[in-house]
């Protein structure tokens, strides 16, 4: 299959949110304090589905916990990458030893 240069691959890139995590946590806190989700969504200009996705992901978190969560997420991704590289090296060394025998 040949792909032309004019092909648009924007759907492959994850869309960035226009709200910071702290703004999202504040909106969830307002909802937990009794404010209606539809009112919050109307004020922020997001769909209720997006709001409930936020609640599913960030529900019960404080802003300090959220910062720690992001740091751990970055560390986790770094460790996954390091493991993948080491695993690749291990398999390469293992294959070279098997070929010599």
C-alpha positions as semicolon CSV with decimal commas, in nm:
position;residue;x (nm);y (nm);z (nm)
1;X;0,000;0,000;0,000
2;X;0,139;0,335;-0,098
3;X;0,068;0,640;0,117
4;X;0,075;0,980;-0,045
5;X;0,234;1,280;0,123
6;X;-0,100;1,454;0,144
7;X;-0,249;1,183;0,368
8;X;-0,355;1,323;0,703
9;X;-0,246;1,118;1,006
10;X;-0,376;1,353;1,277
11;X;-0,595;1,074;1,414
12;X;-0,278;0,887;1,517
13;X;-0,173;1,164;1,754
14;X;-0,344;1,187;2,092
15;X;-0,525;1,515;2,138
16;X;-0,390;1,738;2,414
17;X;-0,642;1,869;2,660
18;X;-0,683;2,241;2,702
19;X;-0,727;2,198;3,076
20;X;-0,450;2,137;3,327
21;X;-0,476;1,848;3,567
22;X;-0,528;2,086;3,857
23;X;-0,827;2,245;3,679
24;X;-0,971;1,899;3,617
25;X;-0,927;1,801;3,984
26;X;-1,098;2,125;4,093
27;X;-1,395;2,049;3,866
28;X;-1,422;1,698;4,009
29;X;-1,409;1,838;4,363
30;X;-1,695;2,075;4,279
31;X;-1,897;1,778;4,155
32;X;-1,819;1,582;4,475
33;X;-1,938;1,881;4,678
34;X;-2,280;1,857;4,517
35;X;-2,265;2,068;4,203
36;X;-2,437;1,919;3,900
37;X;-2,207;1,765;3,637
38;X;-2,404;1,919;3,350
39;X;-2,351;2,269;3,491
40;X;-1,978;2,212;3,529
41;X;-1,954;2,072;3,175
42;X;-2,147;2,366;3,031
43;X;-1,921;2,611;3,213
44;X;-1,602;2,438;3,095
45;X;-1,729;2,366;2,746
46;X;-1,676;1,989;2,756
47;X;-1,908;1,696;2,710
48;X;-2,039;1,500;3,004
49;X;-1,859;1,193;2,867
50;X;-1,528;1,379;2,889
51;X;-1,608;1,489;3,242
52;X;-1,687;1,134;3,354
53;X;-1,362;1,012;3,191
54;X;-1,181;1,274;3,398
55;X;-1,363;1,157;3,709
56;X;-1,272;0,797;3,635
57;X;-0,905;0,885;3,593
58;X;-0,854;1,158;3,856
59;X;-1,137;1,094;4,101
60;X;-1,038;1,107;4,468
61;X;-0,701;1,272;4,400
62;X;-0,567;1,588;4,552
63;X;-0,343;1,822;4,351
64;X;-0,033;1,708;4,546
65;X;-0,115;1,345;4,477
66;X;-0,164;1,427;4,113
67;X;0,185;1,576;4,091
68;X;0,331;1,263;4,251
69;X;0,126;1,045;4,012
70;X;0,269;1,228;3,710
71;X;0,625;1,188;3,841
72;X;0,568;0,816;3,893
73;X;0,420;0,786;3,544
74;X;0,732;0,945;3,391
75;X;0,956;0,715;3,597
76;X;0,751;0,411;3,496
77;X;0,784;0,497;3,127
78;X;1,159;0,545;3,166
79;X;1,195;0,206;3,335
80;X;0,983;0,034;3,069
81;X;1,206;0,176;2,797
82;X;1,520;0,070;2,984
83;X;1,381;-0,284;3,029
84;X;1,297;-0,310;2,660
85;X;1,649;-0,206;2,562
86;X;1,809;-0,451;2,806
87;X;1,581;-0,731;2,692
88;X;1,677;-0,666;2,331
89;X;2,048;-0,678;2,422
90;X;1,996;-0,998;2,621
91;X;1,831;-1,172;2,327
92;X;2,102;-1,049;2,090
93;X;2,377;-1,185;2,316
94;X;2,189;-1,510;2,363
95;X;2,152;-1,554;1,986
96;X;2,522;-1,483;1,927
97;X;2,626;-1,739;2,192
98;X;2,397;-2,002;2,038
99;X;2,546;-1,941;1,691
100;X;2,901;-1,990;1,823
101;X;2,816;-2,329;1,976
